[in-house]
Amino acid sequence: MVLLAGGLLIPVGCQKKEQPPPPSPAQTRQAVVPQPPVQKQQSSVKVSERLVTSMDFTNRKDPFKPHAAPQTVTIKQPASVRTTELLPIQIYDVSKFKVAGLIVGLKENSALIIDPAGKGYVVKQGMLIGNNDGRISKITSSSLEVIESYRDDNGHHRKRTIKLTLPQKK
């Protein structure tokens, strides 16, 4: 310490270093560094990008594709020609079938018929029979009725009923 005239004391010697001014709030926000999380979180975007790049099948052959290319052929058929497969019972004319037995009294009636080749079929009401798209309409205790639809010579749709009866005992 130095004493001067007039009794004033002026400190001499050690001088204090000036402290820098406190940082502004904008500077403190930049200075704060977030701590990394304990477990690193994976981004779903990165995972999907990896899957897309690793599953590229553009240069591979499709195992479900047929070896030969399907060929489409269009054939015009007349309306009278059937496109579905025929059942064996639909090959013969209805009048050539023989009724061997009738079963009546259960939930629905049924009949046993025999074709010209000797093969037997059990039929029920609503089944198709014969080569003219005949349909069994009714089965009674003595007969079987079939309704066939056909076109006559003039081109009109006609229906005819064919009745097959059980042969009488002698």
DAJOJO-V797536 format. One record per pair of residues at least 24 apart in sequence whose C-alpha atoms are under 10 Angstrom apart, sorted by the first residue. I is the first residue (numbers start at 0). J is the second residue. D is the distance in whole Angstrom. If there is no record, write none. Layout:
i->[I;I]
j->[J;J]
d->[D;D]
This chain:
i->[79;79;79;81;85;85;86;86;86;86;87;87;87;87;87;87;88;88;88;88;88;88;88;88;88;88;88;88;89;89;89;89;89;89;89;89;90;90;90;90;90;91;91;91;91;91;91;92;92;92;92;92;92;93;93;93;93;93;93;93;93;93;93;93;93;93;94;94;94;94;94;95;95;96;96;96;97;97;97;97;98;98;98;98;98;98;98;99;99;99;100;100;100;100;100;100;101;101;101;101;101;101;101;101;102;102;102;102;103;103;103;103;104;104;107;108;108;108;108;109;109;109;109;109;110;110;110;110;110;110;112;112;112;133;133;133;133;134;135;135;135;136;136;137;138;138;138;139;140;140;141;141;141;142]
j->[131;149;150;132;129;130;127;128;129;130;114;118;120;128;129;130;112;113;114;118;119;120;122;126;127;128;129;130;114;127;128;129;130;131;132;133;114;128;129;130;131;115;116;128;129;130;131;128;129;130;131;132;133;128;129;130;131;132;133;134;145;146;147;161;162;163;129;145;161;162;163;129;163;128;129;163;163;164;165;166;141;142;143;163;164;165;166;164;165;166;140;141;142;164;165;166;138;139;140;141;142;143;164;165;138;139;140;141;138;139;140;141;139;140;138;137;138;139;140;137;138;139;140;143;138;139;140;142;143;165;143;163;165;158;159;160;161;160;160;161;162;160;161;162;162;163;164;164;164;165;165;166;167;166]
d->[10;10;9;10;10;9;9;9;9;10;9;9;10;9;9;10;10;9;7;9;9;8;10;10;8;6;6;8;10;7;5;4;5;8;8;8;9;8;6;5;9;8;10;8;5;6;9;8;5;5;7;10;9;7;5;7;8;10;8;10;8;10;9;8;9;9;8;10;7;9;7;9;10;10;9;8;7;8;8;9;10;8;8;7;6;5;7;9;7;8;9;9;9;10;7;9;8;8;6;7;8;8;10;8;9;9;7;10;8;7;6;9;10;9;9;9;6;7;9;10;7;9;10;9;7;9;10;9;8;10;10;9;10;9;9;9;9;10;10;9;10;9;10;9;10;10;10;10;9;9;6;9;10;9]
